[in-house]
Amino acid sequence: MEPRYFYIDAAGTRSGPYSETDLERLAEIGGIDWTGTIELEGLGRPWRINEVGWLAAAMVRARQRR
């Protein structure tokens, strides 16, 4: 089973679940923000975007394209 993630924006609104691919796509179109956090289902500990290497890289790639 693929891991399921939730995105929590700066206002505390939680969305998901998402796969890693889903989150990368959202990052690439500006659907998530650096101020948000990501939570892996079942762990309950959120990570800042910059703590999740593959997602931070997708955010940087998206910024470079704009």
N, C-alpha and C positions, 0 to 999 in steps of 0.2 A: 504494500500500500504506500502510495506517495505521501510524503508529509503534507500536512495542511496548516496553513499559516493564516493569521488574522492581522489586519492592518488597523492600527489605532491612530487617528489623526490628532493634531494638537488640541482639538476641542474635546477629545475623549470618545469620539464616535468610532465604533468598532465595525469593520466590514470584513467579509470573507465567509467561508474559508476560501483560500487561494492556494494554488500550487506555486512552486518556485517560478515556473514559466509564466504563470499569470502575473505574479508580482513584477517580474522583469518587464513584461509588456506594459504594465501600468506605469512603471518607472519611465519607460521610453516615451510614453505619451503625456507625461506630466500628471498622472493620476495619483501619485503619492508624493509626499513632501519630506524633506530632510528632518523636519520637526516631528514627524510621526514615529511610531514604534511598531515593531513586528513581534508577534507572539506565536510560538509553535504550539499547536493544539496539544493539550495534555500537560504542558510544562508550567503554564501560568506565569512565567517570567518574561516580561517584554524586553526586547533589545532595541536600542536606537538604531536607525538606519545605518549609520556609519560603523556599527559593530557587526553588521552582517555583510561580509566581504563581497559576495556575489551580487547582492542587491545594491550596495554602494557603487560597485563597478558599473552596474546598469544605469544608475543615476548619473554618473560621470559621463558615460557614453552618450546619454540623452542630452545632457547639457552641451556637449561638444558639437552635436548635430544642429543645435538651435542657433 
